[in-house]
Every structure is written in structure tokens, then in C-alpha cells.
């Protein structure tokens, strides 16, 4: 009996340590995703919309991964079956109220997501479902002759379904706080040539019912573009506006992910990063106060994360409360 127990013990203990070793190896290379959606900002990302307006919009975010890159940036998984979709309805209000010379604004987005990517896990399969909510209680915008500036604070609420280890989570299961600041620079008096950059810093809390914590994330987005005005038949006032140009984004994990494991302790995953370059076209019809925008970004130089293509479609209607 004692011999049998010793044999079982000799079999179980190496298996446990092998399991823990594999877990450490997996998690040390795994990366956890934050709430910031790359591609949501592009041309004139440092510019606030006009004051005394309410914008109601419907976003469509589509991400398809073409590969999974390892810590050296090499292709570790070719053609992973990962395609993420986000849609919903949002609203943004910019008031006449001034704070430090800037217009105050706020926005909200109620969203639904399918195949929510939580990290480098290939097993992300959920139908379109209610996901984490985006709330921006503070947005400040300044407008100068040759430059615009913007500052904002936003948070992501863990309203989506989340269970640690599940493959069908629609949310990330954590509170996320984010601060952003940016500018749009104009190269001519008519403000038709412009370059923008918006930097966002995301601070993440622990995931629900765990001690797992996603590292802080820095995202930089913007673009170089040209604005075209199309005049009415009398050529006195513009009837529509077209904005087009090249856009980019960069994202860096600034602090390590922390994943506690039994016996071993806290494992810190290596930091990931990615870049992207693409194009954007926006069309705004002044008479209908309606706009449609499309962005496409091809990712490059990904390390410890998926690399693929981002598509972003936005339809919006602007209600103006300005007196004629």
C-alpha cells in the first residue's frame, strides 16, 4: 500500500510541476488586452467638434487577425481564426460652457461585441452581446488659429459578461480609466491641410473575481490629411465637406501584466506593442447634418500580440442648437 502511494505521489508531483511550468510559460508570453479600441480616432484626432452640438453616431469596428506574433516579432501562428466585431450607439455633446477657455463636452457609447479578444488566446468565440460601456464625463477643447487642442478623461465600465477562463466573454471584466491629450496642427490659414496626434494612457484594474491585472497601455493615433469644401450652385456657401488622408496608430504596453499563479507567485507577462498605417475618408453633408466615415489600418511590427487589419465605419447625425 505504501509502495503504491509512493508511486502515485511520484507520478502526481511531476505532473503538477509540469502543469505549473507550462502555465508559467504560457502566461509569460500571453498578453492581456485593454479597453482602448485602436482605429476609433484618425484625422483631426486633436480637434473637438463645434460647440452647442449633439452628435448621435453608430460605429462599426471590424478587426481580422492575419497572424500571431511572438516576443521576437516572428510569426508564431499564421492565419489565426480571429475576427472581432463591435457596434452600438453613442452620443457626444459639446456645450458652450467654458473651463479654462475650453469648451466642455461629454460622451457615451453603449456597445455590443462578437468574438471579444481578451489577449493572445485563439479561443475567443462569443455571439454579438452587450459589452463594456464607454463613458467620457470630461472633454475639453481649445481652438486657435493654427492649432486645436483637446484633453479628456474616459472610463470603461465592466458591463459585459465575464468569467475568468471562459471563451465566450463579451467584456474584459475590469474597470479601466484613461486620460487623453492631443492636438491638430494646421499648415494654412484656411485649415485645409492638417496633422494630428492624440495620446491616451489607460490604467487598468484587476479582473473580476481574480488578482489578474492588465498592464497600463499607451495609445497614439492621428493622421495627415486634406479638407475639401464643395460649394453650392451659386458658389457662395459650402454644401458638403470631404476629409481624406493617411492615418496611423501606435500602442505600447507600458507596465507588465500581472497573473498570480499558485506556488509560483506572480508572473509578469512580457510587454507587447503594435503599429498601424492606413487611410481615412469622411464625408459630411451640411444640409442633412449627416456624416459617414471609413478608416482602414494595416498593422505592422507587432510583438507578443495579433497583427492584422482594422476597419472602422461611422455614421453620425449632428444636431446643432446654435441660433441662426
Protein Blocks (a to p, Z undefined) as FASTA:
>chain_A
ZZmmmmmmmmmmmmmmmmmmmmmmmmmmpccddfbdghjacehklbccdehiacdddddd
ddddfbdcdfkopafbghiabdddddddddddddfbdgehiacdddddddddehiafbjb
fbdcdddddddddddfbccddddfkbccdddddddddfbccdehiakbfbeoiacddddd
dddddfbfnopaccddddddddddddehiabdcddddddddddddddddddfkomacfbd
cdddddddddddfbdcddddehjlpcddddddddddddddddddfklopacdddddddeh
iehiacdddddddddddddfbdZZ
